[in-house]
Amino acid sequence: MTAALHIPVLLRETLDALAVKKGGRYIDGTFGRGGHARAIAERGGEVLGIDRDDEAVASAGGIKVVKGRHGDIAAIAAANGWNEVDGILLDLGVSSPQLDGAERGFSFMREGPLDMRMDRSCGATAADIVRDESAEGLERIFREYGEEPNARRLARAIAAERDRKGGAAFETTSALAEFIVATIGRRGAKHPATRVFQALRMAVNDETGELSRALESGAKLLAHGGRFAVITFESVTDRIVKRFFAAHAGRVESLQQGGAEWRGEEPRMRPVTRRALRPRAAETVSNPRARSAKLRASERE
């Protein structure tokens, strides 16, 4: 899979939300295959990319990309002499090369090891979690990260099958996906394994924790007038972004003694997008993986 086959989502909307300017400094905290970063550079912006996937770092081309987690964005920026920036982008989720690489184990559509690590040099795989977590732990993961309505039923069935087969029942993507279909059946267009695979991926990569850390530290990196843009693909991460931006937008409250006072989280920010921006119909036709994308952006005051 080459970089050219990865299509950046909501590209024009993202560039507009960041208000990219010539000579400005921008951090792409989820570089992927660099579609957004290269477009920022083409508009004259200086880009520092971050990604924990070795293949993404290797595809950097002429853009400076550091291997790391976007949750460490402040430390990475400081290490590269970037103490203040004009914009930050997080394009969350999984890139097309990750999804399409059977050996990465992200997709139930391709037979491969149940891995799902964005950084394959460290950490537990999805197979490790399925093998080692208790039924209660699996239920929590499926419910919290995948919003799976059958979380308890699936967790108990997976744990029982795993224990019956000595822990090696779910080493591949197809083994888990087929067991889920056999357990809860198949109705509608969405594959019944979709939410479980999402949940395991998010657990393996601590995606909600990384996002929260990136938002907190990234907001403090922004210069006054600097913008933070985040593209999400699941309601779990979209809620985190929405609540964070709302908390930093704050509100003006009337005081009993008269007058009013702003209350909210620092640094103070104002919404750039009043509501989440979604891909246009033409984009979803040319890039079906963009269907669930949402873009939110906020500006530091």
N, C-alpha and C positions, 0 to 999 in steps of 0.2 A: 504494500500500500504506500503510495507516494503522497507527499504533502499536497499535490495538486488535486487529489481526490477528496480532500477534506474541505467542505464548504463552510466558511464562517457564517454563523447565524446572526440575523438582524444587523448586518454589517453597517449599512447606511445609518440606521437608527442609533447604533452604538457610537459611531463617530460623531454624530450630531449631539448625542447626550454628553459626550466627553468634551465637546467644543474644542476639538484638537486645534492647536495653534502652532505655527512655525517656531521652533526653538523651545517648545514646552517639553517638560519631562513627564513620561508616562510609564507606569508599571503595569505590565500584563502578568497578573499573578497566576494565570493558568494558560501558559503559552500554547500548549497543544501542538498544532502544526503551523501556528503563526499567522493565520489569515488576518485576524484583527490587528496584530502587532505590525505586520507589513503595511497594512492600509494606514495605520497611524504614522509610520515612518514616511510613507509616500506623501503625506500632508505636511511633512516637515518636523514631526515630533521626534524626540529622542526617546528610545524605548529600552527598558530593562525588562527582560522576560524571566519568569520563574516557572519551573515545572519539576515534578519529582519523577517523571518518566524519562529514562535514559534515551529512548528513541525520539522523544520530543526535543530534548536538548540537542541531540545529534542533528536534528533537522533545522537548526537555527539559521543557517546561512549567514548573512551579514549582520544579524541582530544579536546583541549580547544577551545570552540566556544562562541563568544560573540554576544548577540543580538544587531543589529545595522545596519546601512546603509553603503554600501561600499563608498559612497561619503564622509563619516566621517572617512575614513581609517587612516588618520594621527592622529586624536585625539584618536581613539580607540587603535592604536599602542602605542602611548605615555602613555595612561592610564594603559597599560599592561607592560610597561617598555621596549617596543621595539622601540628604537630610530633609528635603521638602520636595513635593511633586505636584504637578498640575492635574494629574488624573490617574486613576487606578481602575483597571478592568479585571473582573473575575467572570470567566465564562465556565460555569460549573457543569458537572456531568461528565460524560465519557466522549472522547473524540472518535471519529469514524474509524481511524486505523486501530484503535483499541477494540472497538466493537467487532471489526471485521477480522481481526487476528484470532483465529481459533485457539492458538496457544496461550492467549491472554485469559481466556475463560470468563469473559464478561457476558457473553450472549448464549442463551439457550438455543439459539438457531444454528449454532455450530458446535460440533463435537470437539471437546478439548478438556484439559485439566481444569478443575474448579478452583481457579486461582483468584482473579479479580484484583490483584494488587497493582496499583498504579506505579509503585516503585518495587520492582521484582527483586531488589537486592536485600530486602528486609521485611520483617513482619509476618503475621499469620495470614494464611490464605483462607478463602471461603471454605475450602474443604476442611481446614483445621477447625474452624468455628463450628461447622456442622458436626464434626466428629467429637469435639470436646465440650461444647456448651450443654448445659442441662436443658430439659424440655422447657422449663420456665424461662431460661435465658434466651432460647430460640424464639419463644413466643414474644418476649419483649422486643427483640430485634425486628421480627416480622411486623409487629404492631406499630412500633415507634418509627421505624425508618421506611417501612413499606405500606403502612396503613392497610394491612391485609386483613379483611374481615374474617377470614378463616385461620387466623394466626394460631389459636390454641389447638385446633384440630390438626393442622399441618405440623406444628411443632411436636405434638405428642406422637403423631404417626411417624415422623422422621426419626425421632429419638428411639422409638420402639424398633423400627427397622434397622437402624444403625446398631443398636445393642444386640439385636438378633443375629446380625451378620458380623459381629465383632469389631465394629467401628469403621469398616472399609466399604460401606455400602454406597457412599456418595463422593467418589473421587473425581467424577467427570460431570460436565454440564448436562449431558443427555441423561445420565442416571438420575440426577436430581429432578430435572424437568419432567421426565417420564413418570417418576413417582408422584409428583405433584398432580399431574393430570389424572393418574390412576386413583388418587386419593379424593380429589374434589370434583373430578369431571371437567368437562369443557363446555362452556356456554358463552355465546357472544363472540365478538371479533378479537378481544384481547386474550392473549395466551394466559392460562391460569398461573404460570410460573413468573409472570412479569413482576409482580410486587415482591415476591420472595427474592428474586435475583437483585432487584433494586435495593432491598433491605440489606442483603448480605454485602453487596458492593459498598454501600454507605458505611456499614459497620467495619469492614476490612480496612477502609481508608479514612475512618474517623471524619467523614465529610462534614457533619454538622459542627463538630468541634473545631475543625480547621476553618470553616466559614466564620464562626463566631469570633475566633481569634484574629482572623484577617480583617474583619469589619472593625473591630475595636482598635487594633493597632494601625490599620490603614487610614482610618479617619483622622488620626492625629498626625499622619504624614502629610496630609493635604495642605497646600498653601491656601491662603484666603482666596476664595473663588475657584479652588480646585474641585474637581468632580469625581465622584465614585459611581461607577456603573457596574451592575451585576446582572448576569443572565442566568436564570435558573430553569430547570426542567422538571422539577417535582414540587408538589405543594409543600412538602416538608421544609425544603430549603427556601422556597419563596416566602413562607411565613416568617422565617428568621430574618430575612432581608427587609421585609415590609415592616416588621416590628422595630428593627434597629433604626431604620430611617425615620419612622414615626417618633421614636423616643428622642432622637436627636433634632427633629423638627420642633418638638416640644409644643407648648401651648401657652397662651396668655391668659392668666387667671385674674379675676377681679379680687381686690383685697377688701376686707371688712372695713378698714380705716379709710378706704378710698384709693383710687388709682388702680394700677394693674401691675402684674409681675410675670415675666416669662419663666416658665418652669420646664425643664427638660434635661437631657443628658448633654454633657460637653464632649467634643466641640459642637457648637450649634451649627445645624445644617438646614438647608431649605430644599424642598422637593424640586427636582427638574422634571420628572414625570409624575403627574398627578395620580395616575394609575399605571399599572403594568402595561407596557407595550407588547403587542403580539405580532408575529409574522403576518405579512399580507398573504392573501390566497396564492398569488403567483409564486411566492417563496416556498410555501409548503408543497406546491406541485413539483417544483424543481428539486426540492430538498425535503422529503417527507420527515426526516428526523428533526426538523425545525418545528413541527406541529405544536409541541408542548412548551416551547420556549417563552419565557417572560423576561422583559428587561425593565429594571427599575434603576433610577439614578437620582443622586442627591448632590448638592453643592455646599461646600463649607463656607460659612459666612465670615 
